[in-house]
Amino acid sequence: MPKSRIRQTDIAREAGASVATVDRVLNGRAGVSKHTVKRILDAVERLKDQQAGSTRPLPELRFEFILPGGPNSFWQMIAAGAEEAGRAFAGQGVRIR
């Protein structure tokens, strides 16, 4: 399971720097060379990319409606709204039947 957050220790390990240096860079403090700042920010981007690539796709959500038949316009409106929502969210893993 992927980590929920990237920690300063992860960034420090990836960048080959100390946690204190990572803290200085992330909080905009002075005393860090431009080369080290770039190395740390590059490490952050690499870790973000790795984290984004490791996420699992969301499962499909399925909604089923059982509505009474007949000429009742209220239930026809509910059915039409459910069908419209199904079309609107079809590309996002939602299925309405």
KAQUIUR-V761327 format. One record per residue. N is the residue number from 0. SS is DSSP state (hx for helix, st for strand, lp for the rest). PSI is psi in whole degrees, -180 to 180 (NA if undefined). D_LAST is the distance of its C-alpha to the last C-alpha in Angstrom with 2 decimals. Layout:
[[N/SS/PSI/D_LAST] [N/SS/PSI/D_LAST]]
//
This chain:
[[0/lp/134/31.92] [1/lp/151/32.92] [2/lp/148/35.14] [3/lp/-26/33.68] [4/lp/151/36.77] [5/lp/126/39.59] [6/lp/160/42.82] [7/hx/-34/46.28] [8/hx/-36/47.53] [9/hx/-44/44.96] [10/hx/-44/46.11] [11/hx/-44/49.75] [12/hx/-45/49.38] [13/hx/-38/47.60] [14/hx/-13/50.20] [15/lp/39/53.22] [16/lp/171/54.20] [17/lp/160/54.80] [18/hx/-36/52.32] [19/hx/-40/54.83] [20/hx/-41/54.82] [21/hx/-44/51.02] [22/hx/-43/51.16] [23/hx/-45/53.77] [24/hx/-49/51.71] [25/hx/-27/48.41] [26/lp/9/50.27] [27/lp/30/52.40] [28/lp/156/55.71] [29/lp/171/58.82] [30/lp/15/60.70] [31/lp/133/58.38] [32/lp/156/59.26] [33/hx/-37/57.09] [34/hx/-44/56.70] [35/hx/-40/55.38] [36/hx/-46/53.01] [37/hx/-42/51.56] [38/hx/-42/51.31] [39/hx/-44/49.42] [40/hx/-35/47.02] [41/hx/-40/46.38] [42/hx/-40/45.67] [43/hx/-46/43.14] [44/hx/-42/41.31] [45/hx/-44/41.40] [46/hx/-38/40.00] [47/hx/-41/37.20] [48/hx/-42/36.34] [49/hx/-43/36.45] [50/hx/-41/34.25] [51/hx/-36/31.64] [52/hx/-16/31.66] [53/lp/3/31.22] [54/lp/144/27.97] [55/lp/148/25.11] [56/lp/148/21.79] [57/lp/147/19.18] [58/lp/158/16.60] [59/lp/138/12.99] [60/st/131/11.05] [61/st/129/7.68] [62/st/131/6.26] [63/lp/133/4.83] [64/lp/135/6.40] [65/lp/110/8.91] [66/lp/148/10.97] [67/lp/147/14.24] [68/lp/-179/14.95] [69/lp/-179/18.10] [70/lp/9/19.81] [71/lp/116/19.39] [72/hx/-27/18.99] [73/hx/-50/17.92] [74/hx/-31/14.63] [75/hx/-38/14.20] [76/hx/-41/14.85] [77/hx/-46/12.33] [78/hx/-43/9.53] [79/hx/-41/11.25] [80/hx/-40/11.59] [81/hx/-42/8.02] [82/hx/-41/7.53] [83/hx/-43/10.90] [84/hx/-39/10.33] [85/hx/-41/7.71] [86/hx/-41/10.57] [87/hx/-35/13.20] [88/lp/9/12.33] [89/hx/-38/11.27] [90/hx/-3/14.92] [91/hx/20/15.18] [92/lp/21/13.14] [93/st/130/10.05] [94/st/128/6.56] [95/st/130/3.76] [96/lp/NA/0.00]]
//
